[in-house]
Amino acid sequence: MPHGPTHQPGAYEHHWSWQVRGACRSGGASLFFHPSGERGRAHEARDAAAKAVCAGCPVRLECRRHALEAREQYGVWGGLTEDERDRLLSRGLHRQPVA
């Protein structure tokens, strides 16, 4: 997700190489991960701004798939918030193709 090395070493590099093409890399992580205590309109506005970046991302589906498979607990990944991912996972929809 946001920031990090431009090259991930090791045998599992193919699992992570999509991250270097993420649209989120040009912004700060604070857009994708809410600060402690953020609520209401501020929270909704930040989530909407993060999702707007995700909407035009060339690796949105890979990111979303990763977040669901890894059960990422925090942040907007692939255009989905924590709550949206939780709902998909609780319904078992994460096993279906992600669109």
Secondary structure in CASP SS format (residue, H / E / C, confidence):
PFRMAT SS
TARGET T0000
AUTHOR 0000-0000-0000
METHOD secondary structure of the structure
MODEL  1
M C 1.00
P C 1.00
H C 1.00
G C 1.00
P C 1.00
T C 1.00
H C 1.00
Q C 1.00
P C 1.00
G C 1.00
A C 1.00
Y C 1.00
E H 1.00
H H 1.00
H H 1.00
W H 1.00
S H 1.00
W H 1.00
Q H 1.00
V H 1.00
R H 1.00
G C 1.00
A H 1.00
C H 1.00
R H 1.00
S H 1.00
G C 1.00
G C 1.00
A H 1.00
S H 1.00
L H 1.00
F C 1.00
F C 1.00
H C 1.00
P C 1.00
S C 1.00
G C 1.00
E C 1.00
R C 1.00
G H 1.00
R H 1.00
A H 1.00
H H 1.00
E H 1.00
A H 1.00
R H 1.00
D H 1.00
A H 1.00
A H 1.00
A H 1.00
K H 1.00
A H 1.00
V H 1.00
C H 1.00
A H 1.00
G C 1.00
C C 1.00
P C 1.00
V C 1.00
R H 1.00
L H 1.00
E H 1.00
C H 1.00
R H 1.00
R H 1.00
H H 1.00
A H 1.00
L H 1.00
E H 1.00
A H 1.00
R C 1.00
E C 1.00
Q C 1.00
Y C 1.00
G C 1.00
V C 1.00
W E 1.00
G C 1.00
G C 1.00
L E 1.00
T C 1.00
E H 1.00
D H 1.00
E H 1.00
R H 1.00
D H 1.00
R H 1.00
L H 1.00
L H 1.00
S H 1.00
R C 1.00
G C 1.00
L H 1.00
H H 1.00
R H 1.00
Q C 1.00
P C 1.00
V C 1.00
A C 1.00
END
